[in-house]
Amino acid sequence: MNFDVIVLGSGPGGYVAAIRAAQLGLKTAIVERESLGGICLNWGCIPTKALLKSANVFEYINHAEDYGIKVDKAEKDFGAMVKRSRGVAEGMSKGVQFLMKKNKIEVIMGEGTVKTGKKIAVKDDKGETKEYSAKHIIIATGARSRELPNLKQDGKKIIGYRQAMNLDKQPKKMVVVGSGAIGVEFAYFYSTIGTEVTIVEYLPNVVPVEDEEVSKQLERTFKKAGIKIMTSSEVTKVDSSGSGCKVTVKTKKGEETLECDVVLSAVGVQANIENIGLEEVGIKTEKGKIVVDEYYKTNKEGYYAIGDCVPGQALAHVASAEGIICVEKIAGHHPQPLDYNNIPGCTYCSPEIASVGYTEQQAKDAGYDIKVGKFPFSASGKASAAGHKDGFVKVIFDAKYGEFLGCHMIGANVTEMIAEAVVARKLETTGMEIVKSVHPHPTMSEAIMEASAAAYDEVIHL
């Protein structure tokens, strides 16, 4: 069967690319081996947020007296939390099924392999293989949990994120290796519901891609919540032969042994580029990623790649944006290439973290003369009223032209606030324009205006 576009993989890159292709009048098919929506909807972004919400509610109930409400102590039901999370994921996956029907996209279930001559072979669950051809083939196969050689995942005692959201029972003790978004989100979830959690991070700061002040604030809050944090530390081996795990950690002060029920390996992701036919077609890869141009063309005419299997931030919203740009270019439009320096990053632990653009150090390293403003939520009326005074907003401007170089936030609901900075930077807004844009009071978001005013020595509420 012939199509204009076939997309291999139905995550937030693949299914969004397929919908945009259909909107532009291209006859489109999508190939998926497991569940529509990919890892993001089924085992990533969405179900983790459901778990984190359960932890949030549990925390609220246990601190109800802080708000003048008397309740009996909350009792958690770990199984019910997991079940709710799976239900949310299934609902979202069904939503993607609906969108495929609505946009008349043919869904082909099975294991897809790209072939020469702009073809894809799909092996179904009965072991039968069919070939499909298209003028354009988009590879959107995503990524999986990265394995370290000394931290082989067995799915039971040494697990990745996928098992972490579907455990049979809550562990008493857990060691989380890696403190990126996945690591700290699970650390927060399990710690909040009563698991003893230790985070081991190889680099000097937790959430190492964030501005250093944000990292330090998260470390303080997590330690206060009872999470043990070991930075500049490395897991050298795990002995899982007994009933639990003995984890050997190399620190600056020497070796330490930690005992736990489960080790969560959260050391990043690796692209799914093996066994999908890249070698046969001659598609170039480098450092474990598919090589593409700014419109996601590979070195082979008619083959494209987007999302976590290409260089760039491994984020759902990046994959979606890449998919749209790729398809619009195929359809003969003139989309702007993606600005990878204006991609928001969000971490949904509590306090939340959100950031975009340069960190203070990166701005200095890039040679900018900078103005930096900070506004703590301890000075925010809304944050005080809500009982969430931890955290701050930090903004960085170029001193010469007022260019909005970066914005970094840590606090309650900041993932809902970062889009203001993304849009402002896209529109080339200056620092003083933010200061002079009237923000509503009392809100968490006025902290962006206050931080900007602080950068120009005009802050009112500090």
C-alpha positions as CSV (number, residue, x, y, z in Angstrom):
1,M,0.0,0.0,0.0
2,N,1.3,3.4,-0.9
3,F,1.3,6.5,1.3
4,D,2.7,10.0,1.2
5,V,4.1,9.7,4.7
6,I,4.7,6.7,7.0
7,V,5.8,7.5,10.6
8,L,7.7,4.8,12.5
9,G,6.8,5.3,16.2
10,S,3.7,6.9,17.8
11,G,5.2,8.9,20.7
12,P,4.7,12.7,21.0
13,G,7.0,13.1,18.0
14,G,5.5,10.4,15.8
15,Y,1.8,10.9,16.4
16,V,2.0,14.7,16.2
17,A,3.9,14.5,12.9
18,A,1.3,12.1,11.6
19,I,-1.6,14.5,12.5
20,R,0.1,17.5,11.0
21,A,0.8,15.5,7.8
22,A,-2.9,14.5,7.6
23,Q,-3.9,18.1,8.2
24,L,-1.8,19.2,5.3
25,G,-3.5,16.7,3.0
26,L,-0.9,13.9,2.9
27,K,-2.0,10.3,3.0
28,T,-0.5,9.1,6.3
29,A,0.1,5.9,8.2
30,I,1.8,5.3,11.5
31,V,3.5,2.1,12.8
32,E,3.5,1.3,16.5
33,R,4.8,-1.9,18.2
34,E,3.1,-1.4,21.6
35,S,0.7,1.4,22.5
36,L,-0.3,4.6,20.7
37,G,1.3,7.6,22.5
38,G,4.6,5.9,23.0
39,I,6.7,6.0,26.2
40,C,5.5,9.6,27.0
41,L,1.8,8.8,27.3
42,N,2.1,5.2,28.5
43,W,5.3,5.0,30.6
44,G,6.7,8.5,30.9
45,C,5.4,12.1,31.2
46,I,1.7,11.4,31.8
47,P,1.6,8.4,34.3
48,T,4.5,9.9,36.4
49,K,2.5,13.1,36.8
50,A,-0.5,11.1,38.0
51,L,1.8,9.4,40.6
52,L,3.2,12.8,41.6
53,K,-0.3,14.2,42.1
54,S,-1.1,11.3,44.4
55,A,2.0,12.1,46.5
56,N,1.0,15.8,46.4
57,V,-2.5,15.0,47.8
58,F,-1.1,12.7,50.4
59,E,1.3,15.4,51.5
60,Y,-1.5,18.0,51.7
61,I,-3.7,15.8,53.8
62,N,-0.9,15.1,56.2
63,H,-0.3,18.9,56.6
64,A,-4.0,19.8,56.7
65,E,-3.6,21.3,60.1
66,D,-1.2,24.0,58.7
67,Y,-4.4,25.2,56.8
68,G,-6.7,25.1,59.8
69,I,-8.2,21.8,58.9
70,K,-8.4,18.8,61.2
71,V,-8.4,15.3,59.5
72,D,-7.4,11.8,60.6
73,K,-4.0,10.9,59.4
74,A,-4.0,9.9,55.7
75,E,-3.4,6.3,54.8
76,K,-1.8,5.6,51.5
77,D,-2.8,2.7,49.1
78,F,0.2,2.2,46.9
79,G,-1.6,-0.3,44.6
80,A,-4.4,2.2,44.1
81,M,-2.0,5.0,43.3
82,V,-0.3,2.8,40.6
83,K,-3.8,1.7,39.3
84,R,-4.9,5.4,39.0
85,S,-1.7,6.2,37.1
86,R,-2.2,3.4,34.7
87,G,-5.8,4.5,34.1
88,V,-4.8,8.0,33.3
89,A,-2.2,6.7,30.8
90,E,-4.8,4.3,29.2
91,G,-7.2,7.2,28.8
92,M,-4.6,9.3,27.1
93,S,-3.6,6.5,24.7
94,K,-7.3,6.1,23.8
95,G,-7.3,9.8,23.1
96,V,-4.5,9.3,20.5
97,Q,-6.5,6.4,18.9
98,F,-9.4,8.9,18.5
99,L,-7.1,11.5,16.9
100,M,-5.8,8.9,14.5
101,K,-9.4,8.0,13.4
102,K,-10.4,11.7,13.3
103,N,-7.5,12.5,11.0
104,K,-8.0,9.4,8.8
105,I,-4.5,8.1,9.7
106,E,-3.9,4.4,9.1
107,V,-2.6,2.7,12.2
108,I,-0.4,-0.3,11.6
109,M,0.4,-2.3,14.7
110,G,3.7,-4.3,14.7
111,E,7.5,-4.1,14.7
112,G,8.6,-1.8,11.9
113,T,11.9,-1.9,10.0
114,V,12.9,0.7,7.3
115,K,13.9,-0.8,4.0
116,T,15.6,0.6,0.9
117,G,13.3,2.0,-1.8
118,K,11.3,4.1,0.8
119,K,9.6,1.0,2.3
120,I,8.8,-0.1,5.8
121,A,8.4,-3.8,6.7
122,V,6.0,-4.4,9.6
123,K,6.0,-7.7,11.5
124,D,2.7,-8.2,13.4
125,D,2.1,-10.2,16.6
126,K,1.4,-13.4,14.6
127,G,4.9,-13.1,13.1
128,E,3.6,-12.1,9.6
129,T,5.4,-9.4,7.7
130,K,3.9,-6.9,5.3
131,E,5.7,-4.1,3.3
132,Y,4.4,-0.6,2.9
133,S,5.8,2.2,0.8
134,A,5.7,5.9,1.0
135,K,7.3,9.0,-0.6
136,H,8.5,10.1,2.9
137,I,9.4,7.9,5.9
138,I,9.8,9.6,9.3
139,I,11.7,7.6,12.0
140,A,10.4,8.5,15.5
141,T,11.5,5.5,17.5
142,G,12.3,7.4,20.7
143,A,14.5,6.2,23.5
144,R,14.7,3.9,26.5
145,S,16.3,3.9,29.9
146,R,20.1,4.0,29.6
147,E,22.0,1.1,31.2
148,L,25.4,1.5,32.8
149,P,27.8,-1.4,32.5
150,N,28.0,-1.8,36.3
151,L,24.3,-1.2,36.8
152,K,22.6,-3.8,34.6
153,Q,18.8,-3.6,35.0
154,D,17.1,-6.9,35.9
155,G,13.6,-5.3,36.1
156,K,13.1,-6.5,39.7
157,K,15.8,-5.2,42.1
158,I,17.7,-2.9,39.6
159,I,15.0,-1.1,37.7
160,G,14.4,1.6,35.2
161,Y,11.7,4.3,35.1
162,R,9.2,1.9,33.5
163,Q,9.2,-0.6,36.4
164,A,9.4,2.3,39.0
165,M,5.9,3.3,38.1
166,N,4.5,-0.2,38.2
167,L,6.0,-2.0,41.2
168,D,3.9,-4.7,43.0
169,K,4.7,-3.2,46.4
170,Q,6.2,-0.1,47.8
171,P,9.9,-0.6,48.7
172,K,11.0,0.3,52.3
173,K,14.4,1.6,51.0
174,M,15.4,2.8,47.6
175,V,18.6,4.1,46.0
176,V,18.1,6.4,43.0
177,V,21.1,6.6,40.7
178,G,21.1,9.9,38.8
179,S,19.4,13.2,39.7
180,G,18.0,14.4,36.4
181,A,14.3,15.0,36.1
182,I,13.4,11.2,36.2
183,G,15.6,10.6,39.3
184,V,14.3,13.5,41.4
185,E,10.7,13.0,40.4
186,F,10.7,9.4,41.6
187,A,12.8,10.3,44.6
188,Y,10.1,12.8,45.6
189,F,7.2,10.4,45.0
190,Y,8.6,7.5,46.9
191,S,10.0,9.6,49.8
192,T,6.7,11.4,50.2
193,I,4.8,8.1,50.6
194,G,7.3,6.8,53.1
195,T,10.1,5.1,51.3
196,E,13.6,5.9,52.7
197,V,15.3,7.4,49.6
198,T,19.0,8.0,48.8
199,I,20.0,9.9,45.6
200,V,23.5,9.2,44.2
201,E,24.7,11.8,41.7
202,Y,28.0,11.6,39.9
203,L,28.3,15.4,39.3
204,P,28.7,18.0,42.1
205,N,25.1,19.2,42.0
206,V,21.7,17.5,41.8
207,V,19.6,18.4,38.6
208,P,23.0,19.2,37.0
209,V,21.6,20.9,33.9
210,E,19.9,23.6,36.0
211,D,21.3,26.8,37.2
212,E,23.5,26.2,40.3
213,E,21.3,28.2,42.7
214,V,18.2,26.1,41.7
215,S,20.2,22.9,42.3
216,K,21.3,24.1,45.8
217,Q,17.7,25.1,46.7
218,L,16.3,21.6,45.6
219,E,19.1,19.9,47.6
220,R,18.1,21.9,50.7
221,T,14.4,21.2,50.4
222,F,15.0,17.5,49.7
223,K,17.3,17.1,52.7
224,K,14.7,18.8,54.9
225,A,12.2,16.3,53.6
226,G,14.5,13.4,54.7
227,I,16.0,12.4,51.3
228,K,19.6,11.6,51.6
229,I,21.8,13.1,48.9
230,M,25.2,12.0,47.8
231,T,26.8,14.2,45.1
232,S,30.2,13.7,43.5
233,S,29.6,10.0,44.1
234,E,29.5,7.0,41.9
235,V,27.8,3.6,42.2
236,T,30.6,1.1,41.4
237,K,28.7,-2.1,42.0
238,V,25.4,-3.6,43.2
239,D,25.2,-7.0,44.9
240,S,21.6,-8.2,44.4
241,S,22.2,-11.8,45.4
242,G,20.5,-11.5,48.8
243,S,17.0,-10.5,49.6
244,G,17.8,-6.9,48.9
245,C,20.6,-4.9,47.3
246,K,24.0,-3.9,48.6
247,V,25.1,-0.8,46.7
248,T,28.8,0.2,46.8
249,V,29.2,4.0,46.4
250,K,32.6,5.6,45.7
251,T,32.6,9.1,47.3
252,K,35.3,11.7,47.9
253,K,35.7,10.4,51.4
254,G,36.0,6.7,50.3
255,E,33.7,3.8,49.7
256,E,30.3,3.5,51.4
257,T,27.8,0.6,51.3
258,L,24.1,1.3,51.1
259,E,21.4,-1.3,51.7
260,C,18.1,-1.1,50.0
261,D,15.2,-3.1,48.5
262,V,15.4,-1.5,45.0
263,V,17.9,0.5,43.0
264,L,16.4,2.8,40.4
265,S,18.8,3.6,37.5
266,A,17.9,7.1,36.3
267,V,21.1,7.9,34.4
268,G,19.4,9.2,31.2
269,V,18.1,7.6,28.1
270,Q,19.5,6.0,24.9
271,A,18.0,6.2,21.5
272,N,16.2,3.2,20.0
273,I,18.1,3.0,16.7
274,E,19.2,-0.7,16.8
275,N,17.4,-3.3,14.6
276,I,15.3,-0.8,12.7
277,G,17.1,-1.2,9.3
278,L,19.3,1.9,9.4
279,E,22.4,0.0,8.3
280,E,20.6,-1.7,5.4
281,V,19.3,1.7,4.1
282,G,22.6,3.4,4.8
283,I,21.3,6.0,7.2
284,K,24.1,7.7,9.0
285,T,24.3,7.7,12.8
286,E,26.8,9.3,15.2
287,K,27.2,8.9,19.0
288,G,24.1,6.7,19.2
289,K,21.8,9.2,17.3
290,I,20.6,9.5,13.8
291,V,22.3,12.4,11.9
292,V,19.8,15.0,10.5
293,D,19.8,18.5,9.0
294,E,17.8,21.4,10.5
295,Y,14.6,20.0,8.8
296,Y,15.2,16.5,10.0
297,K,16.3,15.0,6.7
298,T,18.8,12.1,7.0
299,N,21.6,11.5,4.5
300,K,19.2,9.3,2.5
301,E,16.6,11.0,0.3
302,G,13.0,10.4,1.6
303,Y,14.1,9.3,5.1
304,Y,13.7,11.7,8.1
305,A,14.1,11.3,11.9
306,I,12.8,13.3,14.8
307,G,12.6,13.1,18.6
308,D,14.8,11.3,21.1
309,C,16.6,9.3,18.3
310,V,18.2,12.5,17.0
311,P,20.5,15.0,18.7
312,G,18.9,17.7,20.9
313,Q,17.0,17.7,24.2
314,A,15.1,14.4,24.8
315,L,11.8,16.0,25.7
316,A,8.3,15.3,24.5
317,H,7.6,18.9,23.4
318,V,10.8,19.0,21.4
319,A,9.8,15.9,19.6
320,S,6.4,17.3,18.8
321,A,7.9,20.6,17.5
322,E,10.4,18.7,15.4
323,G,7.7,16.5,13.9
324,I,5.6,19.6,12.9
325,I,8.6,21.3,11.3
326,C,9.7,18.1,9.5
327,V,6.2,17.6,8.0
328,E,5.6,21.2,7.0
329,K,8.9,21.2,5.1
330,I,7.9,17.9,3.3
331,A,4.6,19.6,2.4
332,G,6.4,22.5,0.7
333,H,5.9,25.1,3.5
334,H,8.7,27.3,4.9
335,P,8.9,26.6,8.6
336,Q,11.6,28.2,10.8
337,P,14.2,25.8,12.1
338,L,13.8,25.1,15.8
339,D,15.6,27.3,18.3
340,Y,17.1,24.8,20.7
341,N,18.2,27.6,23.1
342,N,14.6,28.5,23.7
343,I,13.3,25.1,24.9
344,P,11.7,25.0,28.4
345,G,12.8,22.3,30.7
346,C,10.4,21.2,33.5
347,T,10.8,18.9,36.5
348,Y,7.7,18.0,38.4
349,C,9.0,17.0,41.9
350,S,8.0,19.3,44.7
351,P,9.1,22.0,44.6
352,E,8.8,22.1,40.8
353,I,11.7,23.3,38.6
354,A,11.3,25.2,35.3
355,S,13.9,26.9,33.2
356,V,14.7,28.2,29.7
357,G,17.8,29.7,28.0
358,Y,21.2,30.4,29.6
359,T,22.1,29.7,33.2
360,E,24.0,32.4,34.9
361,Q,27.3,30.5,34.3
362,Q,26.5,29.8,30.6
363,A,25.7,33.5,30.0
364,K,29.0,34.5,31.5
365,D,30.9,31.8,29.6
366,A,29.2,33.1,26.4
367,G,30.8,36.5,27.0
368,Y,27.7,38.4,28.0
369,D,27.8,41.3,30.5
370,I,24.7,40.4,32.5
371,K,22.1,41.8,34.9
372,V,20.7,39.2,37.3
373,G,17.5,39.5,39.3
374,K,16.0,37.2,41.9
375,F,12.7,37.2,43.7
376,P,12.1,34.7,46.5
377,F,8.7,33.2,47.0
378,S,9.1,33.9,50.7
379,A,8.3,37.6,49.7
380,S,5.2,36.6,47.6
381,G,1.8,37.1,49.1
382,K,0.2,34.3,47.0
383,A,3.0,31.8,47.9
384,S,2.5,32.7,51.7
385,A,-1.2,32.2,51.4
386,A,-0.8,28.9,49.6
387,G,1.8,27.7,52.2
388,H,4.5,27.3,49.5
389,K,7.2,29.8,50.4
390,D,10.2,27.6,49.2
391,G,12.0,28.7,46.0
392,F,12.5,31.7,43.8
393,V,12.4,33.1,40.3
394,K,15.8,34.1,38.8
395,V,16.1,36.1,35.5
396,I,19.2,36.9,33.5
397,F,19.4,39.8,31.0
398,D,22.1,41.1,28.7
399,A,23.2,44.4,30.3
400,K,23.8,46.1,27.0
401,Y,20.6,45.5,25.1
402,G,18.3,44.0,27.8
403,E,18.0,40.7,25.9
404,F,16.2,38.1,28.0
405,L,19.0,35.5,28.3
406,G,17.5,33.0,30.7
407,C,14.9,32.3,33.3
408,H,15.1,29.8,36.2
409,M,12.4,29.0,38.7
410,I,11.9,26.6,41.6
411,G,8.7,26.5,43.6
412,A,5.1,25.5,43.5
413,N,3.5,25.4,40.0
414,V,6.4,27.1,38.3
415,T,6.1,24.6,35.4
416,E,2.9,26.5,34.6
417,M,4.7,29.8,34.6
418,I,7.8,29.2,32.4
419,A,5.9,29.7,29.1
420,E,5.8,33.5,29.8
421,A,9.6,33.5,29.5
422,V,9.6,31.3,26.5
423,V,7.2,33.5,24.6
424,A,9.0,36.7,25.8
425,R,12.3,35.4,24.5
426,K,10.7,34.3,21.2
427,L,9.4,37.9,20.8
428,E,12.8,39.3,21.7
429,T,11.3,41.1,24.7
430,T,13.7,43.1,26.9
431,G,14.0,43.2,30.6
432,M,12.4,46.6,31.1
433,E,9.4,45.4,28.9
434,I,8.8,42.6,31.4
435,V,9.1,45.1,34.3
436,K,6.5,47.4,32.6
437,S,4.1,44.6,31.8
438,V,1.5,44.7,34.6
439,H,1.2,41.3,36.2
440,P,-1.8,40.3,38.3
441,H,-1.6,40.4,42.1
442,P,-1.6,38.2,44.1
443,T,-0.1,35.5,41.8
444,M,3.0,33.3,41.7
445,S,3.7,34.7,38.2
446,E,4.2,38.3,39.4
447,A,7.5,37.0,40.7
448,I,8.8,37.1,37.1
449,M,8.1,40.8,37.0
450,E,9.6,41.4,40.5
451,A,12.7,39.4,39.6
452,S,13.1,41.5,36.4
453,A,12.6,44.7,38.4
454,A,15.3,43.4,40.8
455,A,17.7,43.0,37.9
456,Y,17.2,46.8,37.2
457,D,17.3,47.9,40.9
458,E,13.6,48.7,40.8
459,V,12.1,45.9,42.9
460,I,9.3,47.0,45.2
461,H,8.6,44.0,47.5
462,L,12.1,43.2,48.6
